[in-house]
Amino acid sequence: MKKLIKYLVIVTVWIVPSFCWGQATISNVNFAWQSEEERVIISYYLQLNASNKLADVSVYMSLDGGRTYRRLANVSGDVGTVRTSGNKQVVFDIFRELGKEEISGNVQFRIEGIDDYKPRNGPYNAIFSVFVPGLGDHRVTGGKENGLNKTLWTYGLIATGVGCKYYSNNQYEKYRIATVQDDIDTYYDRANVSNQLFYICVGTAAIVWVSDIIWVWNKGAQNRRENRSNLSFYYTPEFNATSLSLTIKF
């Protein structure tokens, strides 16, 4: 015959929102004990905005008054990947998780919702600047910079360098067929100066281009660090908490 053990369980659900780009929120958390099925039903409302497509929802439990938590394995329903907004429900098999043992003290549950939204301002945007200088600037700055000045400067310097090279080749050909010393010296000087300008223009364009790629990468890496630091925020236990006293027999 199953032994009956009576104990008091105080269930506390903490709402743990995620603060990050395109924030998703968890609200309206409620819970109930189903004695016949011997399980805890936790309901909540998940709000995803246009930036969010998925949210990773987890449930944690503490048996030491909230000092330590462990992620629950015996849960089903709207946990893990949740794709839509709306009213959600989690079923927790408390006895399958803990076994038929006496539980005393504070039993606390925590629901955590982490946005699966991935900001598009990371270092990988440097690949755009590899193909077109300045193209990655718009993405890593959230549209504050369009990078058009770097595009124009880079292509302008390259075009100028190509023009100088063409002029240098033209003057060098004239230098080769010239027979008058003054013409020889003039054509040679023009070809030489134009050739130097070619290297200066193309070299400067390369510096601007490579510098933009490095800048976009570094800015994207900085954005990624900031994104990570803002992934989640935990409220102090005294706030945003509700409790329910249950007397459970098994």
C-alpha positions in Angstrom: 0.0 0.0 0.0 1.4 3.4 -1.0 2.5 5.3 2.0 1.0 8.8 2.2 3.4 11.6 2.9 2.0 15.1 3.5 4.2 18.1 2.9 3.9 21.7 2.0 5.3 22.9 -1.3 5.6 26.6 -2.0 6.0 27.1 -5.7 7.5 30.3 -6.9 7.7 31.1 -10.5 10.1 33.8 -11.6 9.7 35.5 -14.9 13.0 35.9 -16.6 12.8 38.1 -19.6 15.5 38.4 -22.2 16.8 41.9 -23.0 18.5 41.9 -26.4 18.0 43.1 -29.9 14.4 42.4 -30.9 13.4 41.6 -27.3 10.9 38.7 -26.6 9.0 38.7 -23.3 7.4 36.2 -21.0 4.4 37.4 -18.9 1.2 36.2 -17.2 2.9 33.2 -15.5 0.5 30.9 -13.6 0.7 27.4 -12.2 -1.4 24.7 -10.8 -1.0 21.3 -9.2 -2.9 18.5 -10.7 -3.2 15.9 -8.0 -4.7 13.1 -10.1 -1.9 13.2 -12.6 0.7 14.3 -10.0 2.1 17.0 -12.1 2.6 20.8 -12.2 1.0 22.8 -15.0 2.8 26.1 -15.7 1.2 28.5 -18.1 2.7 31.7 -19.5 2.3 34.2 -22.4 5.2 34.6 -24.9 5.4 37.7 -27.0 7.7 37.6 -30.0 8.0 40.7 -32.2 8.8 41.0 -35.9 12.5 40.5 -35.3 12.0 37.2 -33.5 11.3 33.9 -35.2 12.1 31.5 -32.3 12.5 31.6 -28.6 14.4 29.0 -26.5 12.2 28.5 -23.4 13.6 26.5 -20.4 12.3 25.6 -16.9 14.5 25.5 -13.9 13.9 24.3 -10.3 15.5 25.1 -7.0 15.2 23.0 -3.8 17.4 25.3 -1.7 15.4 28.5 -1.7 16.7 29.9 -5.0 20.4 29.6 -4.2 21.0 27.1 -7.0 18.9 25.9 -9.9 18.9 23.0 -12.2 17.3 22.7 -15.6 14.4 20.3 -15.7 14.4 17.3 -18.0 10.9 15.9 -17.4 9.0 18.7 -18.9 6.8 18.8 -22.0 4.7 21.2 -23.9 5.9 24.7 -24.9 9.5 24.3 -23.9 12.6 24.4 -26.0 12.0 25.9 -29.4 8.8 27.9 -29.4 8.0 29.5 -32.8 4.9 31.6 -32.2 3.6 34.2 -29.7 0.6 33.4 -27.5 -0.6 31.5 -24.5 1.7 28.6 -23.7 1.7 25.7 -21.3 4.4 23.5 -19.7 3.8 20.2 -18.0 6.2 19.1 -15.3 6.3 15.6 -14.0 7.7 16.4 -10.6 7.8 12.9 -9.2 9.5 11.5 -12.3 12.1 14.2 -11.9 12.7 13.7 -8.2 11.5 10.2 -7.5 9.2 9.2 -4.6 11.0 11.1 -1.9 9.9 13.6 0.7 10.4 17.2 -0.3 10.6 19.9 2.2 11.3 23.6 2.1 10.9 26.0 -0.8 10.5 24.4 -4.2 10.9 27.2 -6.8 10.5 27.1 -10.5 12.0 29.6 -13.0 11.0 30.1 -16.6 13.6 31.6 -18.8 13.0 32.8 -22.3 16.0 33.5 -24.5 15.6 35.1 -27.9 16.8 33.1 -30.8 17.1 36.4 -32.7 20.6 36.7 -34.2 21.6 40.3 -34.8 22.8 41.0 -38.3 25.6 43.3 -37.3 28.4 40.8 -36.5 31.9 40.6 -37.9 30.9 38.4 -40.8 29.6 41.6 -42.5 33.3 42.2 -43.5 32.7 39.9 -46.4 30.4 42.5 -48.0 33.3 45.0 -47.8 35.6 42.5 -49.5 33.4 42.7 -52.6 32.5 46.4 -52.4 34.3 48.8 -50.1 32.0 50.4 -47.7 29.2 47.9 -48.2 29.5 46.4 -44.8 29.4 49.7 -43.0 25.7 50.1 -43.2 25.0 46.7 -41.6 27.4 47.0 -38.6 26.3 50.6 -37.8 22.5 49.9 -38.0 22.2 52.2 -41.0 23.9 55.2 -39.3 26.7 55.0 -41.9 26.2 54.0 -45.5 29.9 53.6 -46.5 29.3 55.5 -49.8 32.2 57.8 -49.2 34.6 54.8 -48.9 33.1 53.3 -52.0 33.6 56.5 -54.0 37.1 57.2 -52.7 38.3 53.6 -53.4 36.9 53.4 -56.9 37.8 57.0 -57.6 41.4 56.4 -56.7 41.5 53.1 -58.7 40.0 54.9 -61.8 42.5 57.7 -61.4 45.4 55.2 -61.1 44.2 53.4 -64.2 44.1 56.7 -66.1 47.6 57.5 -64.9 48.8 54.1 -66.0 47.3 54.5 -69.4 48.8 58.0 -69.8 52.2 56.6 -68.6 52.2 53.9 -71.2 51.2 56.4 -73.9 54.1 58.7 -73.0 56.5 55.8 -72.7 55.7 54.7 -76.3 56.4 58.2 -77.5 59.6 58.2 -75.5 60.8 55.1 -77.3 60.2 56.5 -80.8 61.4 60.0 -80.0 64.6 61.2 -81.7 65.0 64.7 -80.2 66.6 64.8 -76.8 64.2 67.3 -75.4 61.3 65.2 -76.5 62.9 62.1 -75.1 63.4 63.8 -71.7 59.9 65.2 -71.7 58.2 61.9 -72.5 60.3 60.0 -70.1 59.5 62.4 -67.2 55.8 62.3 -68.0 55.8 58.5 -68.2 57.7 58.2 -64.9 55.6 60.7 -63.0 52.4 59.2 -64.3 53.6 55.7 -63.4 54.4 56.8 -59.8 51.0 58.4 -59.5 49.5 55.1 -60.6 51.1 53.3 -57.7 50.2 56.0 -55.3 46.5 56.0 -56.3 46.2 52.2 -56.4 48.1 51.8 -53.2 46.0 54.4 -51.4 42.8 52.7 -52.7 44.1 49.4 -51.4 44.7 50.9 -48.0 41.2 52.4 -47.9 39.7 49.1 -49.0 41.6 46.9 -46.6 41.1 49.4 -43.7 37.3 49.3 -44.3 37.3 45.5 -44.2 39.3 45.6 -40.9 37.0 48.3 -39.5 33.8 46.4 -40.3 35.2 43.2 -38.8 36.3 45.0 -35.6 33.0 46.9 -35.3 31.0 43.7 -35.9 33.1 41.9 -33.2 32.4 44.8 -30.8 28.7 44.5 -31.6 28.8 40.7 -30.9 30.3 41.3 -27.5 27.7 43.9 -26.7 24.9 41.6 -28.0 26.2 38.8 -25.7 26.3 41.0 -22.7 22.7 42.0 -23.2 21.3 38.5 -23.9 19.5 38.1 -20.6 18.7 40.0 -17.4 17.5 38.5 -14.2 15.2 40.3 -11.9 15.9 40.3 -8.2 13.9 37.5 -6.5 11.9 40.0 -4.5 10.4 41.4 -7.6 8.2 39.8 -10.3 7.5 36.8 -8.2 4.3 35.1 -7.2 3.8 32.1 -4.9 1.2 29.5 -4.3 1.0 27.1 -1.3 0.1 23.5 -2.2 -0.5 20.5 0.0 0.3 17.4 -2.1 -0.3 13.8 -1.1 1.3 10.8 -2.7 
